[in-house]
């Protein structure tokens, strides 16, 4: 069953780019957040999405909202990718797919199983999901203005 608005953030283990295990709710440290699931590093649409958030990060920071990207890539791949793109927000590895499965996002991509569908979630400081969006196809970018509006509603 997919995780959606009004659900609590699933208590699953994910990994920092240093390969340190963390519980997803603990990563947020009681702060509101935008969680961005993306299929894979080094792909055109994912790069556009992450760079759009990189370029607009100030508006989220001003509201005290953190941005986190999540994919099933290895922690080391995500660390290198974040550096390559100049990201100032963390990328999180869901290498064992616990978060992907908890959110109901597991898909096959070009016949290869085990990827995350592109999705975005706005999470309040209490860990409750207040807004969600899941792409119909992996090449679909998230609705950036809707996400920004949902974040403003938190404050």
C-alpha positions in Angstrom: 0.0 0.0 0.0 1.4 3.4 -1.0 2.2 6.0 1.7 0.2 9.2 1.2 -0.9 12.4 2.8 -1.9 12.1 6.5 0.3 9.0 7.0 3.2 9.1 9.4 6.7 8.8 7.8 7.6 5.1 7.8 10.3 4.1 10.3 12.7 2.5 7.9 16.5 2.3 7.6 18.2 4.4 4.9 21.9 5.2 4.5 23.9 8.5 4.4 26.5 9.0 1.7 29.0 7.8 4.3 27.1 4.5 4.4 25.9 5.1 7.9 22.5 3.6 8.6 19.8 6.0 9.8 16.1 5.7 10.6 14.3 7.9 8.1 12.3 9.9 10.7 15.5 10.5 12.7 17.1 12.1 9.6 14.5 14.9 9.7 15.4 15.7 13.3 11.9 17.1 14.0 12.1 19.6 11.1 9.7 19.8 8.2 11.1 18.4 4.9 10.6 17.7 1.3 11.5 14.1 0.4 12.3 13.5 -3.3 12.4 9.9 -4.5 14.2 9.6 -7.8 14.9 6.5 -9.9 18.6 6.8 -10.4 21.6 9.0 -10.4 23.2 10.2 -13.6 20.0 10.3 -15.6 18.7 13.4 -17.4 15.3 13.9 -15.7 16.7 13.2 -12.2 19.5 15.7 -12.8 16.9 18.4 -13.9 14.8 17.7 -10.8 17.7 17.8 -8.3 19.2 20.9 -9.9 15.8 22.7 -9.9 15.7 22.1 -6.1 19.4 23.1 -5.8 18.7 26.4 -7.5 15.5 27.0 -5.4 16.9 25.8 -2.1 16.9 29.2 -0.5 13.1 29.4 -0.5 13.0 26.2 1.4 15.8 27.2 3.8 14.0 30.5 4.6 11.0 28.5 5.7 13.1 26.1 7.8 12.3 23.2 5.5 15.0 20.7 4.5 15.2 18.9 1.2 16.4 15.3 0.9 16.8 13.2 -2.3 16.4 9.4 -2.0 17.2 6.7 -4.5 18.3 3.1 -4.5 21.8 3.9 -5.7 24.7 3.1 -3.5 25.8 5.7 -0.9 29.1 6.2 -2.7 27.3 6.8 -6.1 25.1 9.4 -4.4 28.0 11.1 -2.7 29.8 11.5 -6.0 26.6 12.6 -7.7 25.8 15.2 -5.1 29.3 16.6 -5.4 29.1 16.6 -9.2 25.8 18.6 -9.2 26.9 20.9 -6.4 24.0 19.9 -4.2 23.7 21.6 -0.8 21.1 19.1 0.4 21.7 15.4 1.3 21.1 12.5 -1.0 20.1 9.4 0.9 20.6 5.8 -0.2 17.8 3.4 0.0 20.0 0.6 -1.3 18.0 -2.2 0.4 14.8 -0.6 -0.9 13.1 -0.5 2.5 11.8 3.1 2.0 10.9 2.5 -1.6 8.8 -0.5 -0.6 7.3 1.2 2.5 6.1 4.1 0.3 4.8 1.7 -2.4 7.1 3.1 -5.1 9.1 0.0 -6.4 9.1 -0.2 -10.2 11.0 -1.8 -13.0 12.9 0.5 -15.3 13.6 -0.8 -18.8 13.1 -4.3 -17.6 15.3 -4.0 -14.5 13.5 -4.4 -11.2 14.1 -2.5 -8.0 14.0 1.2 -8.8 12.0 3.9 -7.1 9.3 5.7 -9.0 9.7 9.5 -9.0 7.7 10.9 -6.1 7.7 13.9 -3.7 6.4 14.2 -0.2 6.1 17.1 2.1 6.5 16.1 5.7 5.6 18.2 8.8 7.8 18.6 11.9 5.6 15.9 13.5 6.6 13.3 10.9 3.2 13.4 9.3 3.1 13.5 5.5 1.0 16.6 4.5 1.3 16.4 0.7 2.3 13.7 -1.8 2.8 13.2 -5.5 3.8 10.2 -7.4 4.8 10.3 -11.1 2.7 8.4 -13.6 5.9 7.8 -15.7 9.5 8.1 -14.7 10.2 10.9 -17.1 7.6 13.1 -15.5 9.1 15.9 -13.4 7.5 16.8 -10.1 5.1 19.8 -9.9 7.6 22.3 -8.4 5.1 25.0 -7.8 2.7 22.7 -6.0 5.5 21.5 -3.7 6.5 25.0 -2.9 2.9 25.8 -2.1 2.5 22.8 0.1 5.7 23.8 2.0 4.4 27.4 2.5 1.2 25.9 4.0 3.3 24.3 6.7 4.6 27.6 8.0 
